[in-house]
Amino acid sequence: MPESVGEDTIQRLCRQVSEEIELVTDRAVGQIRAELQSYAAVPIDEQRGYISRQLVATLHALAESQPLADDVLERSRQLGRRRAMQGLPLSDVIETYHIASRELWNTMVARAAEPTTDLLRAGGMMWDLVHTATSAVAVGHTDATRSEQAIRAGVRYRFFEALARSVDGDRRDVRELAEALGFTPQHEFQAVCVGAEEWSEAQLERLQRILDTIPGTTQCSGHGAVIIALSQRAPVDDIIREVRLGHPGTTVGIGLARAGLAGAAMSITDARRVLHLASPTGEVVRFADEWVAATLADHRDELATLLEPGVTVAADHPHLVEAVLAFARNGFSISAAGRDIHLHANSITYRLDRWQQLTGWDPRTLDGLQRSVLSLRLFQHDSGNSNSWEIRSAQRHLHEDGGAEEAE
């Protein structure tokens, strides 16, 4: 078949299909919405208009054996930007081009008198056009995503800075920034803090993208020595899991859930305080559990003289520390404390007595136990290695017996 005849055949076929382009568009839109749940967020008339124009442009390029016009490619780039701003993933946007083009191709095949070499050649050209169009979509989507991420990162940083400066959390600029990030200012907030030393900007951006996928609203930003994640209606355990996905074993501080923007600022303070208390061994410390020590942490200098005996004794007698803490966390029961750390009750009793002799504090009284626990919680980092007590105590267990207890 002469080339001119082949071109005429494809031109006639394209004109014939163009007369039913609205039906092809409707089938494509229906298939896209059935396959891609993300498109429920896109107004259907808007989607139908984009697809119809793209299919018409594709038929024109096929009929004329020409590439897509510059204005068509620019429209695809703009579509990519718009879909990015609407929160649709690039893979879904590209898939819409494949689905719509498949519907167009199936219609052309159905309307062709018989499969010919020219029809197959037109099919190859169609998929070249799809590749060109989706490449333009990807450029637009990527540009918008980068731009949006930079804008959101700036808004997050300004929000956390404004929140820290606001006395009552109710300044207009704080409310506006909170709303721009998807928060409801009057609802409850809860903060999670981790140390920032090991986090790069790229890792922080990746964490934010992951946090965007969990229920509720969570925004994170780096400030000074900490990374702050502030959330509403988001499961805290999910946030901890995602934080530790890239940084296994990182230590985490968790604030109380507090209402309003003033509460958001206080929850951040909660989380930062308990993070400062925690040992760098990957523990999760909650203000709800450590509120006394966390609140007094800002008064360490004032309390140092009062609590110094416990710090000094703890450094030299780590096995006594283990007994005091076991006694405190097991309902002030000597037998339960012994089971907890695998010691006979008599050994626990001896160690509590020995602690009292060396510090002057009886851990079996409220005042003595408060002083003991606070000295350990507030000043344990001052002894150098925060794990030193536990390590030395474990070593002690390998060698001690009843006689060793008495020798102590």
BARO-309215 format. One line per 8 residues: number of its first residue (from 1); their letters; for each residue x negated, y negated, z negated of N, C-alpha, C. Coordinates in steps of 0.05 Angstrom, whole numbers. Layout:
<setis>
NUM = A = X/Y/Z/X/Y/Z/X/Y/Z | ...
</setis>
This chain:
<setis>
1 = MPESVGED = -17/24/0/0/0/0/-18/-25/0 | -14/-44/19/-30/-68/20/-27/-83/-6 | -49/-98/-13/-49/-113/-38/-26/-133/-40 | -20/-147/-17/1/-167/-18/28/-154/-25 | 32/-130/-14/57/-116/-20/59/-109/-49 | 36/-100/-60/35/-93/-89/41/-118/-106 | 29/-140/-99/35/-165/-114/64/-172/-113 | 76/-170/-89/104/-176/-86/122/-158/-104
9 = TIQRLCRQ = 114/-132/-105/129/-113/-121/129/-121/-151 | 106/-128/-161/103/-135/-190/117/-161/-195 | 115/-180/-175/129/-206/-179/159/-201/-180 | 170/-184/-163/199/-179/-163/207/-166/-189 | 191/-147/-198/197/-133/-223/196/-153/-247 | 177/-171/-248/175/-190/-269/199/-209/-269 | 208/-217/-245/232/-234/-243/256/-220/-253 | 259/-194/-246/282/-179/-254/283/-176/-285
17 = VSEEIELV = 260/-170/-297/259/-166/-326/263/-193/-340 | 254/-214/-328/257/-241/-341/287/-248/-344 | 304/-237/-327/332/-243/-329/345/-230/-354 | 333/-210/-365/343/-198/-390/324/-202/-413 | 308/-223/-412/288/-227/-433/300/-230/-461 | 324/-241/-463/336/-245/-489/343/-218/-501 | 352/-198/-485/357/-172/-495/331/-158/-504 | 310/-161/-488/284/-150/-496/275/-163/-523
25 = TDRAVGQI = 279/-189/-525/271/-203/-549/286/-193/-573 | 312/-189/-570/329/-179/-593/320/-151/-602 | 313/-134/-582/304/-107/-590/277/-109/-604 | 260/-127/-595/233/-130/-607/236/-140/-636 | 253/-160/-639/257/-172/-666/268/-151/-685 | 288/-136/-676/299/-115/-693/279/-94/-701 | 262/-86/-682/241/-66/-688/220/-77/-707 | 213/-102/-703/193/-115/-721/203/-115/-749
33 = RAELQSYA = 228/-124/-752/239/-126/-780/244/-99/-792 | 247/-79/-776/251/-52/-787/224/-40/-796 | 202/-47/-782/176/-36/-787/160/-52/-807 | 163/-79/-807/146/-97/-823/163/-112/-843 | 162/-103/-868/178/-116/-889/171/-145/-894 | 146/-152/-889/137/-180/-894/152/-200/-877 | 164/-192/-855/178/-210/-837/206/-218/-848 | 214/-207/-870/239/-216/-883/236/-244/-892
41 = AVPIDEQR = 211/-254/-896/207/-281/-905/208/-301/-882 | 209/-292/-857/209/-310/-834/237/-314/-824 | 246/-338/-820/273/-343/-808/275/-328/-782 | 297/-314/-778/300/-297/-754/301/-314/-728 | 313/-337/-729/315/-354/-705/287/-364/-697 | 271/-371/-717/243/-379/-712/228/-357/-699 | 230/-333/-710/216/-310/-699/225/-303/-670 | 251/-305/-666/262/-299/-639/251/-319/-618
49 = GYISRQLV = 249/-344/-626/239/-365/-608/210/-360/-600 | 193/-354/-620/165/-348/-614/162/-324/-595 | 177/-303/-601/174/-278/-585/184/-282/-557 | 206/-296/-554/218/-301/-527/198/-316/-510 | 187/-338/-521/167/-354/-506/143/-338/-499 | 134/-321/-517/110/-305/-511/115/-284/-489 | 138/-272/-490/145/-252/-469/148/-265/-442 | 160/-289/-441/163/-304/-416/135/-310/-405
57 = ATLHALAE = 117/-320/-423/90/-327/-414/75/-302/-404 | 79/-279/-417/66/-255/-408/76/-246/-380 | 102/-248/-376/113/-241/-349/102/-259/-328 | 100/-285/-334/89/-304/-315/60/-297/-308 | 44/-291/-328/16/-284/-323/14/-259/-306 | 31/-239/-312/31/-214/-296/38/-219/-267 | 59/-235/-263/69/-241/-236/48/-255/-219 | 33/-273/-232/13/-289/-218/-15/-277/-219
65 = SQPLADDV = -18/-255/-234/-44/-242/-238/-64/-262/-249 | -55/-277/-269/-72/-298/-281/-73/-293/-311 | -94/-305/-324/-95/-303/-353/-74/-321/-366 | -70/-318/-391/-51/-335/-406/-61/-364/-405 | -42/-382/-402/-49/-411/-400/-59/-421/-427 | -74/-442/-426/-86/-453/-451/-65/-461/-471 | -42/-472/-462/-21/-480/-481/-9/-456/-494 | -8/-433/-480/3/-408/-492/-16/-398/-514
73 = LERSRQLG = -42/-399/-509/-62/-391/-529/-61/-409/-553 | -58/-435/-548/-56/-454/-570/-32/-448/-587 | -10/-441/-574/15/-434/-589/10/-409/-606 | -6/-390/-596/-12/-367/-612/-30/-374/-636 | -49/-392/-632/-65/-401/-654/-48/-414/-675 | -30/-431/-666/-12/-445/-685/6/-425/-700 | 15/-405/-685/31/-384/-698/15/-370/-720 | -10/-364/-714/-27/-351/-734/-30/-368/-759
81 = RRRAMQGL = -34/-394/-755/-36/-413/-778/-10/-413/-794 | 13/-414/-780/38/-416/-794/44/-390/-810 | 39/-367/-798/44/-342/-812/25/-340/-836 | 1/-350/-834/-17/-349/-857/-6/-366/-880 | 4/-390/-873/15/-407/-894/41/-395/-906 | 54/-378/-891/78/-364/-901/71/-340/-917 | 45/-333/-918/36/-311/-935/36/-284/-921 | 39/-283/-894/40/-258/-880/12/-248/-874
89 = PLSDVIET = 6/-223/-878/-21/-213/-871/-26/-213/-841 | -51/-217/-833/-58/-218/-805/-51/-192/-791 | -55/-169/-804/-49/-144/-790/-19/-142/-782 | -1/-153/-798/27/-153/-791/33/-172/-768 | 20/-195/-768/25/-214/-746/16/-202/-720 | -8/-190/-719/-17/-177/-695/1/-154/-686 | 11/-139/-706/29/-117/-699/54/-127/-685 | 64/-151/-690/88/-161/-677/83/-164/-647
97 = YHIASREL = 58/-172/-639/51/-174/-611/52/-146/-598 | 42/-126/-612/42/-99/-601/70/-89/-597 | 87/-93/-617/115/-84/-616/130/-98/-593 | 128/-124/-592/142/-139/-571/133/-131/-543 | 106/-128/-540/95/-121/-514/103/-92/-506 | 105/-75/-526/115/-48/-521/143/-48/-510 | 161/-65/-523/188/-67/-513/189/-78/-484 | 172/-97/-479/171/-109/-452/161/-89/-432
105 = WNTMVARA = 140/-74/-438/130/-54/-420/150/-31/-415 | 164/-22/-436/184/-1/-432/206/-10/-413 | 213/-36/-416/234/-47/-398/225/-48/-370 | 200/-56/-366/189/-57/-339/188/-29/-326 | 180/-10/-341/178/18/-331/206/28/-323 | 226/21/-341/253/30/-336/265/17/-311 | 256/-8/-305/268/-22/-282/252/-17/-256 | 229/-5/-258/213/0/-234/226/24/-219
113 = AEPTTDLL = 225/22/-192/237/43/-175/222/69/-180 | 196/68/-182/180/92/-187/152/83/-197 | 139/100/-212/112/92/-222/93/90/-198 | 78/68/-197/59/64/-175/33/55/-187 | 13/55/-170/-14/46/-178/-13/17/-187 | 4/1/-174/6/-27/-181/19/-31/-208 | 39/-14/-214/51/-16/-240/31/-9/-262 | 15/12/-257/-5/20/-277/-26/-2/-281
121 = RAGGMMWD = -33/-15/-258/-52/-37/-260/-40/-60/-275 | -14/-65/-271/-1/-86/-287/0/-80/-316 | 3/-53/-323/2/-46/-351/-25/-51/-364 | -46/-45/-349/-73/-51/-360/-77/-81/-364 | -67/-97/-345/-69/-126/-348/-53/-136/-372 | -29/-124/-376/-12/-132/-399/-27/-129/-425 | -41/-107/-429/-54/-103/-454/-79/-120/-457 | -91/-128/-434/-112/-149/-435/-100/-175/-445
129 = LVHTATSA = -76/-182/-436/-63/-207/-445/-56/-205/-474 | -48/-182/-483/-42/-178/-512/-67/-183/-528 | -89/-171/-519/-114/-175/-533/-122/-204/-535 | -119/-218/-513/-126/-247/-513/-108/-263/-532 | -82/-257/-531/-64/-271/-549/-69/-266/-578 | -73/-240/-585/-77/-233/-613/-104/-244/-623 | -123/-246/-606/-149/-258/-614/-144/-287/-622 | -127/-301/-607/-121/-329/-613/-106/-331/-640
137 = VAVGHTDA = -87/-312/-644/-72/-311/-669/-92/-307/-693 | -111/-289/-689/-130/-283/-711/-146/-308/-718 | -154/-323/-697/-170/-347/-703/-153/-367/-719 | -128/-371/-711/-111/-390/-726/-105/-380/-754 | -100/-355/-757/-94/-343/-784/-118/-346/-802 | -142/-339/-792/-166/-341/-808/-173/-369/-816 | -170/-388/-797/-175/-416/-804/-156/-426/-826 | -131/-419/-823/-111/-428/-843/-116/-415/-870
145 = TRSEQAIR = -123/-389/-869/-128/-375/-895/-152/-387/-909 | -173/-393/-895/-196/-406/-908/-189/-433/-919 | -174/-448/-903/-166/-475/-911/-148/-474/-935 | -129/-455/-935/-110/-453/-957/-124/-444/-982 | -143/-425/-979/-158/-416/-1003/-174/-439/-1015 | -186/-456/-998/-202/-478/-1008/-184/-498/-1022 | -160/-503/-1010/-141/-522/-1022/-132/-512/-1049 | -124/-486/-1050/-114/-474/-1075/-135/-473/-1096
153 = AGVRYRFF = -160/-467/-1088/-182/-467/-1108/-186/-494/-1120 | -183/-515/-1104/-185/-542/-1114/-163/-549/-1133 | -138/-541/-1126/-115/-546/-1143/-118/-531/-1169 | -127/-506/-1168/-131/-490/-1192/-151/-504/-1211 | -173/-513/-1199/-194/-526/-1216/-183/-551/-1228 | -169/-567/-1213/-158/-592/-1224/-138/-587/-1245 | -122/-565/-1241/-102/-558/-1261/-115/-551/-1288 | -135/-533/-1287/-147/-525/-1312/-162/-548/-1325
161 = EALARSVD = -174/-566/-1309/-187/-589/-1321/-167/-608/-1333 | -145/-613/-1319/-124/-631/-1330/-111/-619/-1355 | -108/-593/-1355/-97/-579/-1378/-115/-582/-1403 | -141/-581/-1398/-160/-584/-1420/-160/-612/-1431 | -155/-632/-1414/-156/-660/-1422/-130/-669/-1435 | -108/-656/-1428/-82/-665/-1438/-78/-657/-1467 | -71/-676/-1484/-67/-671/-1512/-43/-653/-1517 | -21/-660/-1504/4/-644/-1509/12/-627/-1485
169 = GDRRDVRE = -4/-628/-1464/2/-611/-1441/26/-621/-1424 | 36/-645/-1430/61/-654/-1417/57/-678/-1399 | 32/-682/-1391/27/-704/-1372/39/-697/-1344 | 47/-717/-1330/60/-712/-1304/41/-698/-1285 | 15/-706/-1284/-3/-693/-1265/-7/-664/-1271 | -6/-656/-1297/-9/-628/-1304/15/-612/-1295 | 39/-624/-1299/63/-610/-1290/64/-606/-1260 | 56/-627/-1245/56/-625/-1216/36/-604/-1206
177 = LAEALGFT = 13/-603/-1218/-7/-583/-1210/3/-555/-1217 | 15/-552/-1240/26/-526/-1248/47/-516/-1228 | 65/-534/-1220/86/-527/-1201/74/-520/-1174 | 53/-535/-1166/40/-530/-1140/28/-502/-1139 | 21/-491/-1163/9/-465/-1164/29/-443/-1169 | 55/-450/-1170/76/-430/-1173/84/-425/-1202 | 74/-441/-1221/82/-437/-1249/108/-452/-1254 | 123/-443/-1274/146/-458/-1285/136/-470/-1311
185 = PQHEFQAV = 132/-497/-1312/119/-509/-1335/131/-503/-1363 | 157/-499/-1364/169/-495/-1391/169/-466/-1400 | 161/-447/-1383/161/-419/-1390/135/-411/-1404 | 133/-386/-1413/110/-376/-1428/86/-372/-1410 | 62/-378/-1421/37/-373/-1407/20/-354/-1425 | 3/-339/-1413/-16/-323/-1428/-43/-323/-1414 | -65/-327/-1429/-91/-330/-1417/-108/-306/-1423 | -126/-300/-1403/-146/-279/-1406/-173/-292/-1398
193 = CVGAEEWS = -193/-287/-1415/-220/-299/-1409/-241/-277/-1409 | -260/-281/-1391/-284/-264/-1390/-308/-282/-1385 | -332/-272/-1391/-356/-287/-1387/-361/-291/-1357 | -371/-315/-1350/-374/-322/-1322/-401/-316/-1310 | -420/-307/-1327/-448/-304/-1318/-451/-287/-1293 | -436/-265/-1292/-441/-245/-1270/-422/-250/-1246 | -406/-271/-1246/-387/-275/-1225/-397/-295/-1204 | -396/-287/-1179/-402/-306/-1157/-376/-319/-1148
201 = EAQLERLQ = -378/-340/-1132/-354/-353/-1122/-338/-334/-1104 | -353/-318/-1088/-339/-299/-1070/-324/-279/-1086 | -335/-269/-1108/-322/-250/-1125/-297/-262/-1138 | -299/-287/-1146/-277/-301/-1159/-254/-304/-1139 | -261/-311/-1114/-240/-314/-1093/-227/-287/-1088 | -243/-265/-1087/-232/-239/-1083/-213/-231/-1106 | -221/-238/-1130/-204/-232/-1153/-177/-246/-1150 | -178/-272/-1142/-153/-287/-1139/-135/-274/-1118
209 = RILDTIPG = -146/-265/-1096/-130/-252/-1076/-117/-227/-1086 | -131/-212/-1103/-119/-188/-1115/-98/-195/-1135 | -103/-215/-1152/-83/-224/-1171/-58/-234/-1158 | -60/-244/-1134/-36/-254/-1119/-18/-231/-1112 | -28/-206/-1113/-11/-183/-1104/3/-170/-1128 | -4/-177/-1153/10/-164/-1175/35/-180/-1183 | 54/-169/-1197/78/-183/-1204/72/-208/-1220 | 91/-228/-1219/87/-253/-1233/69/-272/-1219
217 = TTQCSGHG = 59/-292/-1233/41/-312/-1222/16/-313/-1240 | -7/-310/-1227/-32/-311/-1242/-52/-328/-1226 | -65/-347/-1239/-85/-364/-1226/-111/-362/-1242 | -133/-359/-1228/-159/-357/-1242/-178/-378/-1232 | -196/-387/-1249/-216/-407/-1242/-239/-405/-1262 | -263/-412/-1252/-286/-413/-1270/-290/-440/-1282 | -295/-440/-1309/-299/-465/-1323/-321/-460/-1344 | -344/-473/-1340/-366/-470/-1358/-375/-441/-1359
225 = AVIIALSQ = -376/-430/-1383/-386/-403/-1387/-365/-382/-1384 | -340/-388/-1377/-319/-369/-1376/-303/-370/-1350 | -292/-347/-1343/-271/-345/-1322/-245/-343/-1336 | -226/-361/-1329/-200/-362/-1341/-179/-352/-1321 | -162/-333/-1330/-139/-324/-1314/-114/-331/-1331 | -97/-349/-1320/-73/-357/-1334/-49/-346/-1319 | -31/-334/-1334/-9/-319/-1320/18/-326/-1332 | 38/-321/-1316/66/-321/-1325/79/-296/-1314
233 = RAPVDDII = 93/-281/-1331/108/-257/-1324/91/-236/-1310 | 65/-236/-1316/47/-217/-1304/37/-198/-1326 | 37/-171/-1321/27/-152/-1341/-3/-157/-1347 | -9/-162/-1371/-37/-168/-1379/-55/-144/-1372 | -45/-120/-1377/-62/-97/-1371/-69/-95/-1341 | -51/-104/-1324/-57/-105/-1295/-80/-124/-1290 | -79/-147/-1303/-100/-167/-1299/-127/-156/-1309 | -127/-144/-1332/-152/-132/-1343/-163/-111/-1323
241 = REVRLGHP = -145/-94/-1313/-154/-74/-1294/-167/-86/-1269 | -155/-107/-1258/-166/-119/-1234/-192/-133/-1240 | -194/-146/-1264/-219/-159/-1271/-242/-139/-1273 | -235/-116/-1285/-256/-96/-1289/-262/-79/-1265 | -246/-82/-1244/-250/-66/-1220/-277/-72/-1208 | -284/-98/-1208/-310/-106/-1197/-331/-109/-1218 | -323/-111/-1244/-342/-114/-1266/-334/-94/-1288 | -340/-68/-1284/-332/-48/-1304/-345/-55/-1331
249 = GTTVGIGL = -330/-51/-1352/-341/-54/-1379/-344/-83/-1388 | -334/-102/-1373/-337/-130/-1382/-319/-135/-1406 | -328/-152/-1424/-314/-159/-1448/-291/-179/-1442 | -268/-175/-1454/-244/-191/-1447/-232/-202/-1472 | -225/-228/-1471/-210/-241/-1493/-182/-248/-1483 | -162/-242/-1500/-134/-247/-1492/-121/-265/-1512 | -109/-287/-1502/-94/-305/-1519/-66/-296/-1524 | -52/-311/-1542/-24/-306/-1547/-7/-316/-1523
257 = ARAGLAGA = 16/-304/-1519/35/-315/-1500/49/-339/-1514 | 46/-363/-1502/56/-387/-1514/72/-403/-1493 | 93/-417/-1502/112/-431/-1484/101/-458/-1477 | 107/-466/-1452/101/-493/-1443/72/-497/-1436 | 66/-521/-1424/38/-527/-1416/20/-531/-1440 | 31/-542/-1462/15/-544/-1486/8/-516/-1496 | 27/-498/-1494/22/-470/-1501/2/-457/-1483 | 2/-464/-1457/-18/-453/-1439/-46/-461/-1448
265 = AMSITDAR = -50/-487/-1455/-76/-496/-1465/-84/-481/-1490 | -65/-477/-1508/-71/-463/-1533/-78/-433/-1528 | -64/-421/-1509/-70/-393/-1503/-98/-390/-1491 | -107/-410/-1475/-134/-410/-1465/-154/-412/-1488 | -148/-430/-1507/-165/-433/-1531/-166/-407/-1547 | -143/-394/-1550/-142/-368/-1563/-162/-348/-1550 | -159/-346/-1524/-175/-326/-1509/-204/-332/-1510 | -212/-357/-1508/-240/-365/-1510/-251/-359/-1537
273 = RVLHLASP = -236/-364/-1558/-245/-359/-1585/-251/-329/-1591 | -232/-312/-1583/-236/-284/-1588/-258/-272/-1570 | -261/-284/-1546/-283/-275/-1529/-309/-281/-1542 | -312/-304/-1555/-336/-311/-1569/-342/-292/-1592 | -320/-282/-1605/-323/-263/-1627/-332/-235/-1618 | -324/-228/-1594/-328/-200/-1585/-357/-194/-1580 | -364/-169/-1585/-391/-160/-1578/-392/-154/-1548 | -415/-157/-1535/-416/-154/-1506/-418/-124/-1498
281 = TGEVVRFA = -399/-109/-1507/-399/-80/-1502/-373/-71/-1487 | -359/-90/-1475/-336/-82/-1460/-310/-79/-1475 | -309/-91/-1499/-284/-88/-1514/-263/-109/-1505 | -238/-103/-1510/-216/-121/-1505/-207/-131/-1532 | -209/-158/-1536/-203/-170/-1562/-179/-188/-1559 | -159/-184/-1575/-134/-199/-1573/-132/-218/-1597 | -124/-243/-1591/-121/-263/-1612/-100/-253/-1632 | -80/-239/-1623/-60/-228/-1641/-71/-211/-1662
289 = DEWVAATL = -94/-197/-1656/-107/-180/-1676/-129/-193/-1692 | -142/-213/-1680/-165/-226/-1693/-161/-256/-1698 | -136/-263/-1703/-130/-292/-1705/-143/-305/-1729 | -147/-291/-1751/-160/-304/-1774/-189/-311/-1768 | -204/-291/-1759/-232/-296/-1752/-235/-315/-1729 | -217/-313/-1709/-219/-331/-1686/-214/-360/-1694 | -195/-364/-1712/-188/-391/-1720/-211/-403/-1737 | -224/-386/-1753/-245/-396/-1770/-272/-399/-1756
297 = ADHRDELA = -273/-388/-1731/-298/-388/-1717/-309/-416/-1713 | -292/-436/-1710/-301/-463/-1706/-313/-475/-1731 | -310/-461/-1754/-320/-471/-1779/-343/-453/-1790 | -357/-440/-1771/-378/-422/-1779/-400/-436/-1796 | -408/-460/-1788/-429/-474/-1803/-420/-480/-1831 | -395/-487/-1835/-385/-493/-1861/-383/-468/-1879 | -378/-445/-1866/-374/-420/-1880/-400/-404/-1884 | -421/-412/-1871/-446/-396/-1870/-456/-390/-1898
305 = TLLEPGVT = -457/-411/-1915/-467/-407/-1943/-450/-388/-1959 | -423/-392/-1955/-404/-376/-1970/-406/-346/-1962 | -411/-340/-1937/-410/-313/-1927/-437/-301/-1922 | -458/-315/-1929/-486/-306/-1924/-492/-279/-1937 | -483/-273/-1961/-490/-247/-1973/-482/-223/-1955 | -459/-224/-1943/-451/-202/-1926/-468/-199/-1901 | -477/-222/-1890/-494/-221/-1866/-520/-208/-1873 | -532/-216/-1895/-558/-206/-1903/-557/-176/-1909
313 = VAADHPHL = -537/-167/-1924/-535/-139/-1931/-529/-122/-1906 | -512/-133/-1888/-506/-118/-1864/-530/-112/-1847 | -548/-132/-1845/-572/-128/-1828/-589/-106/-1839 | -590/-102/-1865/-608/-82/-1877/-594/-55/-1882 | -568/-56/-1884/-553/-32/-1891/-529/-27/-1873 | -534/-21/-1848/-512/-18/-1828/-492/4/-1835 | -501/25/-1849/-482/46/-1856/-461/37/-1876 | -468/16/-1893/-449/5/-1911/-427/-10/-1896
321 = VEAVLAFA = -436/-24/-1875/-417/-39/-1858/-397/-20/-1846 | -406/3/-1837/-388/22/-1824/-366/31/-1844 | -374/35/-1869/-354/43/-1889/-334/21/-1896 | -344/-3/-1898/-326/-26/-1904/-306/-30/-1882 | -315/-29/-1857/-296/-34/-1834/-277/-10/-1832 | -286/14/-1836/-268/37/-1835/-247/35/-1856 | -255/26/-1881/-236/23/-1903/-215/2/-1896 | -224/-20/-1882/-206/-42/-1875/-186/-34/-1853
329 = RNGFSISA = -195/-19/-1834/-177/-12/-1811/-160/13/-1816 | -164/26/-1839/-148/50/-1845/-130/47/-1869 | -119/23/-1871/-99/18/-1892/-109/19/-1920 | -136/12/-1923/-148/11/-1950/-147/39/-1964 | -149/59/-1947/-148/87/-1957/-176/98/-1954 | -187/107/-1977/-214/119/-1977/-215/145/-1961 | -194/162/-1965/-194/188/-1951/-191/183/-1921 | -173/164/-1913/-170/159/-1884/-195/148/-1872
337 = AGRDIHLH = -209/130/-1887/-234/119/-1877/-255/141/-1874 | -255/160/-1892/-274/182/-1890/-269/199/-1865 | -243/205/-1860/-236/220/-1836/-244/205/-1811 | -240/178/-1811/-246/161/-1788/-275/163/-1780 | -293/162/-1799/-322/162/-1792/-336/188/-1801 | -319/209/-1806/-330/236/-1811/-348/237/-1835 | -339/225/-1857/-354/226/-1882/-335/236/-1904 | -347/248/-1925/-331/256/-1948/-322/231/-1963
345 = ANSITYRL = -299/232/-1976/-288/209/-1990/-307/199/-2011 | -322/218/-2023/-342/209/-2043/-363/191/-2031 | -371/197/-2007/-391/180/-1993/-379/152/-1987 | -354/151/-1980/-341/125/-1975/-340/109/-2001 | -333/123/-2023/-331/109/-2049/-359/98/-2056 | -379/115/-2053/-406/106/-2060/-414/81/-2044 | -408/82/-2018/-417/59/-2001/-402/34/-2007 | -376/36/-2014/-361/12/-2022/-372/1/-2048
353 = DRWQQLTG = -380/19/-2066/-392/10/-2092/-419/-4/-2086 | -434/8/-2069/-461/-3/-2062/-458/-30/-2049 | -439/-33/-2031/-433/-59/-2018/-427/-80/-2039 | -410/-72/-2059/-403/-91/-2080/-428/-99/-2096 | -445/-79/-2102/-469/-86/-2118/-487/-105/-2103 | -490/-102/-2077/-509/-118/-2062/-498/-146/-2054 | -472/-147/-2050/-460/-173/-2041/-446/-188/-2063 | -437/-173/-2084/-421/-186/-2104/-392/-187/-2097
361 = WDPRTLDG = -384/-174/-2074/-356/-174/-2066/-345/-145/-2068 | -323/-142/-2081/-310/-116/-2083/-290/-113/-2060 | -297/-96/-2040/-279/-94/-2016/-252/-81/-2022 | -248/-72/-2048/-222/-61/-2055/-203/-82/-2066 | -212/-107/-2066/-195/-130/-2073/-190/-146/-2048 | -169/-161/-2048/-162/-178/-2024/-184/-198/-2019 | -193/-212/-2039/-214/-232/-2035/-240/-220/-2025 | -248/-198/-2038/-273/-185/-2031/-272/-173/-2003
369 = LQRSVLSL = -249/-162/-1995/-247/-151/-1968/-247/-173/-1947 | -233/-195/-1953/-232/-217/-1934/-260/-228/-1929 | -275/-233/-1951/-302/-243/-1948/-319/-224/-1932 | -316/-198/-1938/-333/-178/-1925/-328/-177/-1894 | -302/-175/-1887/-295/-172/-1859/-301/-198/-1844 | -296/-221/-1856/-302/-246/-1842/-332/-250/-1838 | -348/-242/-1857/-376/-245/-1853/-386/-228/-1830 | -374/-205/-1827/-382/-187/-1805/-371/-196/-1778
377 = RLFQHDSG = -347/-206/-1778/-335/-215/-1752/-346/-241/-1743 | -352/-260/-1761/-361/-286/-1753/-391/-288/-1747 | -407/-270/-1760/-436/-273/-1758/-450/-249/-1747 | -435/-229/-1737/-449/-205/-1728/-468/-210/-1705 | -462/-231/-1688/-480/-236/-1665/-506/-249/-1674 | -506/-261/-1698/-530/-274/-1707/-553/-255/-1714 | -546/-229/-1717/-567/-210/-1724/-583/-200/-1700 | -579/-213/-1677/-594/-206/-1653/-577/-188/-1636
385 = NSNSWEIR = -583/-162/-1636/-567/-142/-1621/-541/-136/-1636 | -519/-143/-1624/-493/-140/-1637/-487/-111/-1642 | -501/-92/-1628/-496/-64/-1632/-515/-52/-1653 | -533/-68/-1664/-554/-57/-1681/-542/-43/-1705 | -521/-53/-1717/-510/-40/-1740/-500/-12/-1733 | -484/-11/-1711/-473/15/-1703/-496/35/-1696 | -516/26/-1682/-538/44/-1673/-553/54/-1698 | -560/35/-1715/-575/43/-1739/-559/61/-1757
393 = SAQRHLHE = -532/56/-1758/-515/72/-1775/-514/101/-1763 | -512/103/-1737/-511/130/-1725/-537/145/-1730 | -560/131/-1728/-585/144/-1734/-586/153/-1763 | -574/137/-1781/-574/143/-1809/-558/169/-1814 | -536/173/-1799/-519/197/-1802/-535/222/-1796 | -554/221/-1778/-569/244/-1770/-586/255/-1792 | -593/238/-1812/-612/246/-1832/-601/246/-1860 | -578/232/-1864/-569/229/-1892/-554/254/-1902
401 = DGGAEEAE = -555/257/-1929/-539/277/-1943/-532/264/-1970 | -521/280/-1987/-512/269/-2013/-536/257/-2028 | -560/269/-2027/-582/258/-2041/-591/232/-2029 | -588/230/-2003/-596/204/-1990/-578/182/-1999 | -552/188/-2003/-533/168/-2013/-542/158/-2040 | -549/177/-2058/-557/169/-2085/-583/153/-2084 | -602/162/-2066/-627/147/-2064/-624/119/-2056 | -603/114/-2040/-597/87/-2030/-592/69/-2054
</setis>
